[in-house]
């Protein structure tokens, strides 16, 4: 990976690594280290560390934000913030998928857009920042990246996003989940457009384009929900 690419990611997270090797390791999937460059260390150990750092940071923040809430509520709120789909969406906000090093097999199977791969890479990034700069700095990064996702109260939101609502629909009717695939991205690095295809378990497809993968997925899910409302099932 070129130094310019690493620097671009550093700009996105507003942190300059003292040890660039840590950043490179955070972005190295095991498939890449196994298939392409065995001299690189994969990000699995950093993911293990970053997962613990993330949980502590989020736990502390929720503890401070909601001094009256019981342990069970805090645990549930934390689960909403650090579950795999939520973290994958946060990774997409950074366009982290553009920087991950993948082996050819994983790449061909759509690994760059898999929630698990994105979630692991994000947690690895947290682990790398923790080792490079300490807890206070990685905490600042985590709080910043989760800005806008923190609950306003200990009460759970009733209004779900389109992806969550669509998943409930497909689970009910098909006992399966919808699948989202990034078809292409185009435009300059600072102003990219992403094209996403949504495939329902029954084979119906929807296409949407937006300035981020997350937005395109939400738009496609909204189309699918509207189709159900108009009698797709009938």
N, C-alpha and C positions, 0 to 999 in steps of 0.2 A: 504494500500500500504506500502511495506517495505521501511525502511529508505534507504537501498542500492539502490532501484529503483529511489527514489527521488534524491539521490546523483549522480546517473548516468546521469540524465537529467541536473542537475546543472553543471556537467562537460561539457556537450554538449553546454550549453549556456555560459559557463565560468562565472558563477555567483553563489555564495553561499548565500542562503537566511538566513537572521537573524531570520525571522519568518517563520518557515517551514509550519505553518498552511496556510499561503497565497499560497504557492506552491500547497499544497494539494487541496485547494479550487479551484485553477485555473484548476486543472485536473479533477474536479468532475462534471460530466454531471448531469443534473437535473434528468434523469432516474435512476441514481445510488442512489442519495439522496432520491428519492421517493420510490424506490423498495427495496433497500438493506440496506442502513445505513442512517436513518433519522437524525442522530446526525451531519452529515456533511452538510455544506452549499454549494449549487451548484455554478457554476461559472458564472451565468448570470449577476450579478452585476459587477463582475470583467471584463466581456466581454464588457459591456457598457463603463466602464472607459477606458479599453485598446484600444477600437476602437477610442476614442477621442484622446488618447495619440499617437496612431499610425498615425492618420491623421495629427496631428500637426507636428510630427517628419518628416514625408515624405514631407509635404508642405514646411517646413523650408529648408530641404535639396534640394529640387527642386528649391526653390527660390534662394538659394545660387549658385547652379550649373548652372542655366540658367538665368543670370541677364537680358538678352535681350528679353526673351520670354514673350508673353502676357498672361494675366490671363486665357484665354480660353485654350491655349496650356498647361499651367501648370496643369490646372484642368484635362485635358485629360490624361496627363502623370501620374498624381497621380492615376487616375482611373485604369490605366494599372497595377500599382504596388499593389494596395490595394483591388482589386476585389476578390471575394470569391475563384475562382479557383486558382488565383495567390498565395493567402495566404495559401490555402490548400497545394499547392506544396511546399511552404516554410516550412510548418509544417511537411510535409513528409521528407524533407531534414533532419529534426531533429529526424525523426522516432517518432514524437510526438504521433502517433496513438498507440504506444506500452505502453504509460503511462496513457492514459485517462481512467477514471473509468466510466464504462457504466452499465446500468441496463441490465438484461437478454434479455428483449424484443428488446431494441435498438441494443444490441450486435448481436442477431440472425438475425436482419434485415440488417446487414452490416454497422451499424452506425460507426464503427471504421474507415471505409474508406470513409465515406461521407464528401464531401467538406465542408458542413455547420458545421458539428461537429468539424472538424479539424481547420477550420477558427476561430470558436468561442473559441476553446481551446487556439489557438495561441494568439488571442487578450486578452484572460483572463490572459495568462502568462505575457503579456506586462503590463496589469493592476496591476498584483501582484508585478512585479519588480518595477514599479513606486511607489507603496505604500511602498515597503520595502526599496528602495534606492534613490528615487527621479528621477526627469526628466533627468538629465544629464546621469545617468547610464542606464536608459531604452532607451534613445536615442542612446547611444553607441551600445546597443544590437541590436536595430532595424536596424541601419545602417550596422552593421556587417552581420546580417542575410540576408539582401537584397543585399549584395555584389554580383556583377555579374548580377544583375537584373536592376540596374540603367541604364537608357538610356544614350547613349554616346552623344546624341544631342537632340534638341527639335523636330527633325524629327522622325516620326514613322517608325519603321522597316517594310520593305516590306516582308521580309522572315519570315514566321510564322513557329512555331514548328509543329511537325507532329500531335499532338493532336488538335491544333487549325485548321489545314488544314483539318483533318478528320471530325471535327465537321461541318465545312462549307459544306463538301461533303454530310454528312448524313442529314443535314438540307435541302439541295437542293433536294436530291432524296427521302428522307423519311419524311421530316418535323419533325425529331426527333433526339435525341442525342445518341451517342454510350455510352455504359455502361462498366465501368472498375471494376473488382472484384479481390481483393487480395485472391488468393486460399490458399497460404501457405507461410511461411517463415522458413528457416532452416539455421543451421550453428551457430557458436559462436556469441555472442553479437557484437563483434567488426568486424565481417566479415560475415554478414548475406546475404543470397540470397533470393530474393522475386520473387514469381511466380504470374503473373497477367494474368487474362483472359479478353479479350475484346469481347464484344458481340455487333454486329451491329443491328440496328432496324429490319433488314430482317432475323435475326437469325444466320448469319455467325459469327463464333468465331475465335479468334486468341490468341495464348498463347506466352508469353515472360517471360524470367527470367533475372534478373539483380541485381546489388548490392544495388539498392534502388527502391522503388515503382515507383517513378517518372520516372526513366530510363526505367523500365520495361514497363510502360504505353506508353512511347514514342516509344519504340521498337515495341510494339504491334500495335500502330497506324500506324507506318511506314509500317508494313506488310499489314495492311488493305488498305492503300493507293496504295501500289504496286498491290494488288489484283484487285482494281478498274482499275488501269492502264492496267492490263492484261485482262480486260473484264469481271470482276465479274458481272457487270450489264447486260451483253449481254446473 
